[in-house]
């Protein structure tokens, strides 16, 4: 087994890390591809072994620069990493469009391959077809050109979001209701105003606590216009490129192209699934909306509608008034340092893991690195980059860093989040557990012979399910009591957690409707590629949720999932159906036997089996929607 990645300790070496290192790997990829095509009479297993070596090099090169493009503090390193991403993606597209390479695998005899090797071969032949390897020379070249342009546009779209930070300035009195610790971190400037940014912590706090509606609206508008107008033209071209690429390869739309390899299987199934979500959530969300509007009119008598600038604030106020859940009291028990310890402790107990701190240098002093260990054996390494800074990825995500290959490559992954350094919102703790679920999946799924199956390598509309399921642990009183303590060490009261659970059910259907809006925007922009993206986006949200957007907003310009998830943001609700069902397989949240069986049947196989088979192995039956419907049907009065 190789050691973990050694990052440069000298700041001057980072540029070579994201350029020369990648170039050397790509040279080795070319050499392996030449060997595959030049050597004759090779067995299928020999050819697959060489392809595995080639893919290890590509995956390592791609993952490292993907991460550093998003998190490195030096803009020059981020820019160089972007260039390297383009080079790696171009090589990936060229390989999958290579007719001679495709012929090597099509013509070798699969007789004698074990189940895993046969699965690698079958998926590879499919991917060659999807890359255009079965087309004529001109079509193959065009497919590569379009793939390269897709990559460049995605990088530009993400960069504009990452670097599009904005500020608003408001009078101190406009922040009435906002927590004192937040105000202490945002002093009044020389001009008598307080500066607020579009960083996630500022947005979350202001939208959740500020009593002044105009302040909330100013913040929401600033966040809605992040990366606009820069991303208008980028997104329009990206949608066009993807449609042309899909048609070139024989698909009706980009959604049809993407869903071929997913559980949904077709664009039509996305459409019907979103209709099912609509039907399951509409009645409850309408009832919730009426209550939110009535509460808003207590403060703004002439209010015509609840907007996205009001929703979080009104839900917090109603949770406090109807369920006696004081968000400030909850926050007092959620200090970041204790939460971090709790995440490590709970996941360690669930999955029989220990986290050993690693003192090696990383890309920033605040990065915390740990070796993941079981019974003295090192399983992988994780890197936690958890606080905001300028130029850094400004949401929350898990990034693979090195693909686990048994005896050859230690799996590594990175958590990039933007949590406060002090007290956290409970929703932020939920996000922490969610993203850590991806991190654990990457490591535990990293003991694979074939790199194609390493880590979170299942169908893309399943990958959120294990993380969404792990969110449930932050709603359990016993779990929270193990780390959610105030400054005196008093655990969060069990009766408060019970009220939090009850309050969480209120507003849930409206939040699902927001997700339905995101899903429809993602799907229909790629299906219809409208000339007026702003109008099409506004229409889909208006059709999906009674909560109104702000006039003239451009939320699509900062909808980062449109690059990686493409037409398939529906994934989050599809996975949630599965996540709620997976929870029924646990005798209790901290039951060791259930957790061990879940680890072995769901996480450790990586991509060796179809997601439906993984689920059935754990539950003893195919997954069902009953638990999801029950989740949505919580009482609202």
ZAMARGU-4260 file (C-alpha; in steps of 0.2 Angstrom, whole numbers, plus 5000, padded with zeros to 4 digits):
<rodrens>
0) 5000/5000/5000 | 5007/5017/4996 | 5008/5031/5009 | 4996/5045/5009 | 4998/5060/4997
5) 5013/5071/5002 | 5008/5089/4999 | 5021/5102/4996 | 5028/5110/5011 | 5036/5125/5001
10) 5023/5137/4994 | 5033/5138/4978 | 5031/5120/4974 | 5012/5120/4972 | 5012/5125/4954
15) 5023/5110/4949 | 5011/5099/4960 | 4996/5104/4949 | 5005/5105/4932 | 5021/5095/4930
20) 5014/5081/4941 | 4999/5080/4930 | 5009/5080/4914 | 5020/5066/4920 | 5005/5055/4924
25) 4997/5059/4907 | 5013/5054/4898 | 5011/5037/4907 | 4993/5036/4902 | 4998/5038/4884
30) 5011/5024/4886 | 4999/5012/4893 | 4986/5016/4880 | 4999/5013/4866 | 5004/4996/4875
35) 4985/4991/4875 | 4984/4994/4856 | 5001/4988/4851 | 5001/4971/4859 | 4992/4957/4851
40) 4984/4941/4857 | 4981/4948/4875 | 4968/4940/4886 | 4954/4950/4892 | 4960/4950/4910
45) 4977/4956/4904 | 4969/4970/4895 | 4958/4975/4909 | 4973/4975/4921 | 4982/4988/4910
50) 4966/4998/4908 | 4965/4998/4927 | 4983/5005/4929 | 4979/5018/4916 | 4963/5023/4925
55) 4972/5024/4942 | 4984/5037/4935 | 4969/5047/4927 | 4959/5047/4943 | 4973/5052/4954
60) 4978/5066/4942 | 4960/5072/4940 | 4955/5071/4959 | 4970/5081/4965 | 4968/5095/4954
65) 4949/5095/4956 | 4951/5098/4974 | 4965/5111/4973 | 4955/5121/4960 | 4942/5123/4973
70) 4951/5126/4990 | 4969/5132/4987 | 4972/5149/4994 | 4983/5155/4980 | 4973/5161/4964
75) 4988/5156/4953 | 4987/5138/4959 | 4969/5137/4957 | 4970/5144/4939 | 4984/5131/4935
80) 4974/5117/4943 | 4959/5122/4931 | 4971/5121/4916 | 4976/5104/4922 | 4958/5098/4924
85) 4955/5103/4906 | 4970/5093/4900 | 4964/5077/4910 | 4946/5078/4904 | 4952/5080/4886
90) 4963/5064/4888 | 4948/5055/4896 | 4937/5060/4882 | 4950/5055/4869 | 4952/5038/4876
95) 4933/5034/4876 | 4932/5040/4858 | 4947/5029/4853 | 4940/5015/4841 | 4956/5005/4842
100) 4955/5004/4861 | 4937/5000/4860 | 4941/4986/4848 | 4954/4979/4860 | 4941/4976/4874
105) 4927/4971/4862 | 4938/4958/4853 | 4945/4949/4869 | 4936/4934/4875 | 4927/4937/4891
110) 4927/4918/4895 | 4934/4915/4912 | 4932/4933/4919 | 4925/4933/4937 | 4910/4943/4941
115) 4919/4959/4945 | 4930/4959/4930 | 4916/4955/4919 | 4906/4970/4926 | 4921/4981/4923
120) 4922/4975/4905 | 4903/4978/4902 | 4903/4995/4909 | 4919/4999/4899 | 4911/4994/4882
125) 4896/5004/4887 | 4907/5019/4890 | 4916/5018/4874 | 4899/5018/4865 | 4894/5033/4875
130) 4911/5042/4871 | 4908/5039/4852 | 4921/5026/4849 | 4909/5017/4837 | 4907/5032/4826
135) 4916/5038/4811 | 4932/5049/4813 | 4923/5065/4811 | 4910/5061/4824 | 4923/5055/4836
140) 4933/5071/4834 | 4917/5082/4836 | 4912/5072/4852 | 4929/5076/4859 | 4928/5094/4855
145) 4911/5096/4863 | 4917/5086/4878 | 4931/5098/4880 | 4920/5113/4878 | 4908/5106/4891
150) 4923/5104/4903 | 4929/5122/4900 | 4912/5130/4903 | 4909/5120/4919 | 4925/5126/4926
155) 4921/5144/4921 | 4903/5142/4929 | 4911/5136/4945 | 4924/5149/4946 | 4912/5163/4944
160) 4902/5156/4958 | 4918/5153/4969 | 4925/5171/4966 | 4908/5180/4964 | 4907/5185/4983
165) 4897/5201/4985 | 4893/5212/5000 | 4879/5223/5006 | 4880/5236/5020 | 4866/5239/5032
170) 4862/5250/5047 | 4866/5241/5064 | 4847/5243/5069 | 4843/5233/5053 | 4851/5217/5061
175) 4839/5217/5076 | 4836/5198/5081 | 4852/5192/5074 | 4863/5183/5087 | 4875/5193/5098
180) 4890/5182/5093 | 4887/5186/5074 | 4886/5204/5078 | 4902/5204/5087 | 4910/5196/5072
185) 4903/5210/5061 | 4907/5227/5069 | 4900/5243/5063 | 4912/5251/5050 | 4918/5269/5049
190) 4903/5273/5038 | 4891/5268/5052 | 4885/5252/5043 | 4888/5234/5045 | 4896/5224/5030
195) 4888/5207/5026 | 4894/5195/5013 | 4886/5182/5002 | 4896/5169/5012 | 4885/5155/5017
200) 4886/5159/5036 | 4881/5177/5033 | 4867/5172/5022 | 4860/5158/5034 | 4861/5169/5049
205) 4853/5185/5041 | 4839/5175/5032 | 4835/5165/5048 | 4836/5179/5061 | 4834/5197/5055
210) 4817/5204/5059 | 4819/5218/5046 | 4811/5211/5030 | 4821/5223/5019 | 4837/5217/5026
215) 4832/5199/5022 | 4827/5204/5005 | 4843/5213/5002 | 4853/5198/5007 | 4843/5186/4997
220) 4844/5197/4982 | 4863/5198/4983 | 4864/5179/4985 | 4852/5176/4971 | 4863/5187/4959
225) 4879/5179/4964 | 4889/5175/4948 | 4877/5185/4937 | 4878/5191/4924 | 4894/5182/4921
230) 4886/5165/4921 | 4871/5169/4909 | 4881/5167/4893 | 4891/5152/4901 | 4875/5142/4905
235) 4867/5146/4889 | 4882/5139/4879 | 4883/5124/4891 | 4865/5119/4888 | 4868/5121/4869
240) 4884/5111/4869 | 4876/5097/4879 | 4861/5095/4868 | 4872/5095/4853 | 4883/5082/4861
245) 4868/5071/4865 | 4861/5072/4848 | 4878/5068/4840 | 4879/5052/4851 | 4861/5047/4847
250) 4851/5053/4862 | 4836/5064/4861 | 4842/5075/4875 | 4856/5077/4888 | 4844/5071/4901
255) 4842/5054/4891 | 4861/5053/4889 | 4864/5056/4908 | 4850/5044/4914 | 4856/5029/4904
260) 4869/5025/4918 | 4857/5029/4933 | 4844/5020/4943 | 4830/5031/4934 | 4836/5024/4917
265) 4827/5037/4906 | 4822/5056/4905 | 4804/5050/4905 | 4807/5042/4922 | 4813/5059/4929
270) 4797/5067/4923 | 4786/5054/4931 | 4796/5054/4947 | 4795/5073/4949 | 4776/5071/4946
275) 4775/5059/4961 | 4785/5071/4972 | 4773/5084/4967 | 4758/5074/4971 | 4765/5068/4988
280) 4770/5085/4994 | 4757/5097/4987 | 4743/5096/5001 | 4754/5097/5015 | 4765/5112/5008
285) 4749/5122/5004 | 4743/5120/5022 | 4761/5125/5028 | 4761/5140/5016 | 4745/5147/5023
290) 4752/5147/5041 | 4768/5155/5035 | 4758/5169/5026 | 4747/5172/5041 | 4763/5174/5052
295) 4771/5186/5040 | 4756/5197/5040 | 4757/5199/5059 | 4773/5209/5055 | 4769/5215/5038
300) 4750/5217/5036 | 4750/5221/5018 | 4762/5206/5013 | 4755/5198/4997 | 4766/5182/4998
305) 4779/5173/5007 | 4796/5175/4998 | 4812/5165/4999 | 4819/5180/5009 | 4805/5176/5022
310) 4804/5157/5023 | 4819/5153/5035 | 4814/5167/5046 | 4796/5163/5047 | 4800/5144/5050
315) 4811/5149/5064 | 4798/5160/5072 | 4785/5147/5071 | 4796/5134/5077 | 4799/5145/5092
320) 4781/5150/5095 | 4772/5133/5091 | 4784/5121/5097 | 4795/5131/5110 | 4811/5128/5100
325) 4823/5143/5103 | 4836/5142/5090 | 4848/5152/5101 | 4846/5140/5115 | 4850/5126/5102
330) 4865/5135/5096 | 4872/5136/5113 | 4875/5117/5113 | 4883/5117/5096 | 4900/5124/5097
335) 4910/5119/5082 | 4925/5110/5091 | 4913/5099/5101 | 4903/5095/5085 | 4918/5090/5076
340) 4923/5078/5090 | 4905/5072/5090 | 4905/5068/5071 | 4921/5058/5073 | 4915/5049/5089
345) 4898/5044/5082 | 4904/5038/5065 | 4919/5030/5073 | 4907/5020/5084 | 4895/5016/5070
350) 4908/5010/5058 | 4921/5003/5070 | 4934/5017/5065 | 4947/5027/5074 | 4953/5044/5067
355) 4972/5047/5070 | 4978/5065/5067 | 4991/5067/5054 | 5003/5082/5056 | 5008/5083/5037
360) 5006/5099/5028 | 4991/5103/5017 | 4986/5117/5007 | 4980/5128/5021 | 4984/5129/5040
365) 4966/5126/5045 | 4965/5109/5036 | 4964/5095/5048 | 4970/5078/5042 | 4966/5061/5049
370) 4971/5043/5045 | 4956/5031/5046 | 4960/5016/5056 | 4952/4999/5061 | 4961/4987/5072
375) 4977/4995/5069 | 4975/4994/5050 | 4975/5010/5040 | 4960/5011/5029 | 4962/5028/5022
380) 4965/5047/5025 | 4953/5061/5026 | 4956/5080/5025 | 4944/5092/5033 | 4944/5110/5027
385) 4929/5117/5036 | 4929/5136/5037 | 4926/5150/5025 | 4940/5160/5016 | 4941/5171/5001
390) 4942/5161/4985 | 4937/5145/4992 | 4922/5134/4987 | 4908/5142/4996 | 4896/5128/4999
395) 4898/5111/5007 | 4904/5095/4998 | 4915/5080/4998 | 4929/5078/4985 | 4938/5062/4981
400) 4957/5065/4982 | 4964/5047/4979 | 4954/5032/4973 | 4957/5017/4984 | 4964/5002/4975
405) 4968/4987/4986 | 4987/4986/4990 | 4991/5000/4979 | 4983/5017/4983 | 4977/5023/5000
410) 4959/5030/4998 | 4959/5049/5002 | 4945/5062/5002 | 4942/5080/5007 | 4927/5088/5015
415) 4926/5106/5010 | 4913/5116/5020 | 4910/5134/5027 | 4905/5132/5045 | 4907/5145/5058
420) 4922/5143/5070 | 4910/5146/5085 | 4892/5141/5088 | 4883/5132/5074 | 4865/5131/5068
425) 4858/5114/5070 | 4855/5113/5051 | 4874/5116/5049 | 4877/5101/5060 | 4865/5091/5049
430) 4875/5096/5034 | 4891/5091/5043 | 4884/5073/5046 | 4878/5073/5028 | 4894/5077/5020
435) 4904/5066/5032 | 4893/5052/5026 | 4900/5054/5008 | 4918/5055/5016 | 4915/5038/5025
440) 4908/5030/5009 | 4923/5036/4999 | 4935/5028/5012 | 4925/5012/5016 | 4921/5009/4998
445) 4940/5011/4994 | 4946/4993/4996 | 4944/4988/4978 | 4954/4978/4965 | 4946/4988/4951
450) 4947/5007/4952 | 4931/5009/4943 | 4922/5002/4959 | 4932/5013/4971 | 4923/5024/4984
455) 4906/5032/4979 | 4905/5023/4962 | 4887/5018/4962 | 4874/5025/4951 | 4873/5044/4953
460) 4855/5045/4959 | 4860/5033/4974 | 4875/5042/4980 | 4866/5054/4991 | 4856/5041/5000
465) 4869/5035/5013 | 4873/5054/5017 | 4855/5058/5019 | 4852/5043/5030 | 4866/5049/5042
470) 4857/5065/5044 | 4845/5056/5055 | 4858/5054/5069 | 4857/5073/5073 | 4839/5072/5078
475) 4842/5058/5091 | 4843/5065/5109 | 4855/5052/5115 | 4867/5055/5100 | 4866/5073/5102
480) 4869/5072/5121 | 4886/5064/5118 | 4893/5080/5111 | 4880/5094/5111 | 4884/5102/5127
485) 4884/5120/5133 | 4899/5129/5140 | 4896/5122/5157 | 4895/5104/5150 | 4876/5102/5151
490) 4870/5091/5137 | 4856/5098/5126 | 4839/5093/5135 | 4830/5078/5128 | 4814/5087/5129
495) 4821/5101/5118 | 4827/5088/5105 | 4809/5080/5105 | 4802/5097/5101 | 4815/5100/5088
500) 4810/5084/5079 | 4792/5089/5080 | 4796/5107/5073 | 4806/5100/5059 | 4791/5091/5053
505) 4783/5108/5051 | 4789/5116/5035 | 4796/5100/5028 | 4784/5099/5013 | 4788/5116/5008
510) 4806/5113/5008 | 4803/5097/4997 | 4793/5109/4985 | 4809/5120/4984 | 4819/5104/4980
515) 4806/5100/4967 | 4809/5117/4959 | 4828/5114/4959 | 4825/5097/4951 | 4813/5104/4938
520) 4825/5118/4933 | 4839/5106/4932 | 4829/5094/4921 | 4819/5106/4910 | 4833/5118/4906
525) 4843/5103/4899 | 4827/5096/4890 | 4821/5112/4883 | 4836/5123/4882 | 4826/5139/4883
530) 4831/5155/4875 | 4826/5165/4890 | 4834/5155/4905 | 4828/5168/4918 | 4810/5166/4913
535) 4810/5147/4912 | 4818/5146/4929 | 4805/5158/4936 | 4791/5148/4929 | 4798/5131/4936
540) 4799/5138/4953 | 4782/5146/4952 | 4775/5129/4947 | 4783/5120/4961 | 4782/5130/4976
545) 4770/5144/4983 | 4785/5153/4990 | 4790/5166/4978 | 4806/5171/4972 | 4811/5190/4971
550) 4807/5199/4955 | 4822/5200/4943 | 4833/5187/4952 | 4845/5175/4944 | 4847/5160/4955
555) 4852/5149/4941 | 4868/5159/4939 | 4874/5152/4955 | 4866/5135/4954 | 4882/5125/4955
560) 4874/5108/4953 | 4870/5112/4935 | 4888/5107/4930 | 4891/5091/4939 | 4873/5085/4941
565) 4867/5092/4924 | 4849/5087/4921 | 4848/5076/4937 | 4846/5086/4952 | 4831/5075/4955
570) 4844/5064/4963 | 4842/5072/4980 | 4823/5067/4981 | 4826/5050/4973 | 4840/5046/4985
575) 4829/5053/5000 | 4816/5040/4996 | 4830/5026/4998 | 4837/5035/5013 | 4821/5034/5023
580) 4819/5016/5018 | 4837/5012/5023 | 4833/5018/5041 | 4820/5005/5043 | 4834/4992/5043
585) 4842/4999/5059 | 4835/4991/5075 | 4841/5008/5083 | 4853/5021/5077 | 4868/5015/5087
590) 4864/4997/5086 | 4881/4989/5082 | 4874/4974/5072 | 4863/4985/5061 | 4878/4997/5057
595) 4890/4983/5053 | 4878/4975/5041 | 4874/4992/5033 | 4893/4995/5032 | 4896/4978/5023
600) 4881/4978/5012 | 4880/4997/5007 | 4896/5006/5009 | 4910/4993/5007 | 4905/4986/4990
605) 4908/5003/4982 | 4902/5001/4964 | 4904/4982/4963 | 4885/4979/4962 | 4870/4989/4956
610) 4862/5001/4969 | 4846/4991/4969 | 4855/4975/4973 | 4865/4984/4987 | 4848/4990/4995
615) 4840/4973/4993 | 4855/4965/5001 | 4853/4976/5016 | 4834/4977/5018 | 4830/4960/5012
620) 4818/4967/4999 | 4817/4980/4985 | 4816/4998/4992 | 4799/5005/4994 | 4792/5023/4995
625) 4781/5020/5011 | 4794/5028/5023 | 4796/5043/5012 | 4777/5046/5011 | 4776/5044/5030
630) 4791/5057/5032 | 4781/5069/5022 | 4764/5066/5030 | 4769/5074/5047 | 4755/5084/5055
635) 4755/5103/5052 | 4743/5109/5066
</rodrens>
